[in-house]
Amino acid sequence: ERVIEKNDPHILGFFDYDLWLEILKLPKSAQEVLRKESGYQHYKTDGSVIRGGAGEYGIAQIKRSSMNWFNQKRREQGLSYLEILNPHDQIELIDWAFKNNLQHHWSTWTPSSSP
């Protein structure tokens, strides 16, 4: 038996306690979207960011074109730019999107899964 530190490179991306705490702050419907989209995973076993079949990235499975559009809308609100490859930014983005009634951008979201 051995203790594995949360920043151990062998598990980095598979267990990110700080990211999990951010996920738990999301509305349940947003948490469900993350579960369906990626199983709460942002990285593959080789450390690269997971990709969807249509070119989506990461834990929230966001396309670059969607991320660019979201960032444009955020800038109009005076908010900061978010990076598509950063899992914490993706959590911030999905939280912002759900608060701005943009959850329909995820195909796994259903109106019955709200709030």
Backbone torsions as a table, in degrees:
resi	resn	phi	psi	omega
1	GLU	NA	140.6	176.1
2	ARG	-145.2	154.7	177.2
3	VAL	-85.8	131.5	176.5
4	ILE	-108.4	118.0	179.6
5	GLU	-69.0	149.5	-176.8
6	LYS	-66.1	-18.2	177.7
7	ASN	-102.1	15.4	176.7
8	ASP	-60.9	127.7	-177.1
9	PRO	-61.4	-20.2	179.4
10	HIS	-73.5	-21.0	179.8
11	ILE	-119.6	-1.0	-178.8
12	LEU	-55.5	128.3	-177.5
13	GLY	96.3	-20.5	178.3
14	PHE	-96.4	-29.9	177.9
15	PHE	-140.7	100.7	178.9
16	ASP	-120.6	97.3	-174.2
17	TYR	-58.9	-41.9	179.7
18	ASP	-63.9	-39.6	177.3
19	LEU	-65.2	-41.1	178.9
20	TRP	-61.2	-39.9	177.3
21	LEU	-62.4	-37.3	176.4
22	GLU	-65.5	-41.9	179.3
23	ILE	-61.0	-42.1	-178.1
24	LEU	-65.0	-20.1	178.0
25	LYS	-81.6	-14.0	-178.7
26	LEU	-72.6	157.0	171.5
27	PRO	-59.0	149.8	-178.4
28	LYS	-55.5	-37.3	-179.3
29	SER	-65.4	-35.4	176.7
30	ALA	-70.9	-39.1	176.1
31	GLN	-60.3	-40.7	179.8
32	GLU	-64.7	-39.1	177.2
33	VAL	-61.8	-45.0	178.9
34	LEU	-62.3	-40.1	178.5
35	ARG	-61.8	-46.1	-178.3
36	LYS	-70.4	-38.8	-176.2
37	GLU	-71.3	-42.5	-170.5
38	SER	-139.7	-1.5	-173.6
39	GLY	64.9	28.0	-179.0
40	TYR	68.3	15.3	-179.4
41	GLN	-99.7	142.7	176.4
42	HIS	-112.6	-27.7	-175.7
43	TYR	-118.4	148.9	170.9
44	LYS	-83.2	173.5	-178.1
45	THR	-62.9	-24.3	179.1
46	ASP	-86.0	2.2	177.3
47	GLY	92.8	-7.2	178.1
48	SER	-81.2	159.0	179.9
49	VAL	-72.0	135.5	179.9
50	ILE	-64.8	150.0	179.8
51	ARG	-128.4	140.5	175.0
52	GLY	-86.8	170.2	-177.8
53	GLY	-64.2	-24.9	-179.9
54	ALA	-103.2	14.6	177.0
55	GLY	92.9	14.9	178.7
56	GLU	-76.2	152.9	-178.0
57	TYR	-117.4	141.2	162.1
58	GLY	72.1	-165.7	-172.9
59	ILE	-59.8	-34.5	-179.8
60	ALA	-99.5	1.3	177.9
61	GLN	48.9	65.3	-176.9
62	ILE	-105.6	134.3	174.1
63	LYS	-79.4	151.7	178.6
64	ARG	-58.2	-42.0	-179.3
65	SER	-62.4	-39.6	177.8
66	SER	-67.6	-41.9	179.4
67	MET	-61.9	-41.6	178.3
68	ASN	-61.8	-43.7	179.7
69	TRP	-64.4	-46.2	177.9
70	PHE	-58.7	-45.0	179.8
71	ASN	-62.4	-37.0	176.7
72	GLN	-62.3	-45.2	178.9
73	LYS	-64.5	-39.5	178.6
74	ARG	-64.4	-42.4	179.0
75	ARG	-60.8	-37.4	177.2
76	GLU	-62.1	-24.6	177.7
77	GLN	-94.1	4.2	-180.0
78	GLY	78.4	20.0	-178.6
79	LEU	-97.2	162.3	-175.5
80	SER	-75.3	158.8	175.3
81	TYR	-71.8	139.4	177.7
82	LEU	-116.0	143.7	-177.6
83	GLU	-95.2	131.8	-176.0
84	ILE	-64.7	-31.4	-176.3
85	LEU	-86.6	-3.8	-178.7
86	ASN	-94.2	118.1	-177.6
87	PRO	-63.2	-34.7	178.8
88	HIS	-67.2	-37.4	176.1
89	ASP	-65.8	-37.1	178.5
90	GLN	-65.8	-37.2	176.8
91	ILE	-66.4	-43.2	177.3
92	GLU	-61.5	-39.5	-179.3
93	LEU	-65.6	-46.3	-178.0
94	ILE	-66.1	-35.1	175.8
95	ASP	-62.6	-47.9	178.7
96	TRP	-61.1	-45.0	-177.9
97	ALA	-60.8	-44.5	-179.9
98	PHE	-66.4	-36.5	178.5
99	LYS	-70.2	-19.7	-179.7
100	ASN	-107.8	21.6	177.4
101	ASN	55.8	40.1	179.1
102	LEU	-112.2	16.1	-176.7
103	GLN	-64.4	-20.4	179.8
104	HIS	-66.2	-7.8	176.8
105	HIS	-72.4	-12.3	176.0
106	TRP	-103.6	122.5	-177.9
107	SER	-65.9	-20.6	-179.3
108	THR	-85.4	-6.9	176.8
109	TRP	-81.0	137.3	174.0
110	THR	-129.5	144.9	-178.9
111	PRO	-54.9	-30.7	-179.8
112	SER	-71.1	-13.2	-179.3
113	SER	-91.6	6.9	179.1
114	SER	-85.4	157.1	19.5
115	PRO	-81.4	NA	NA
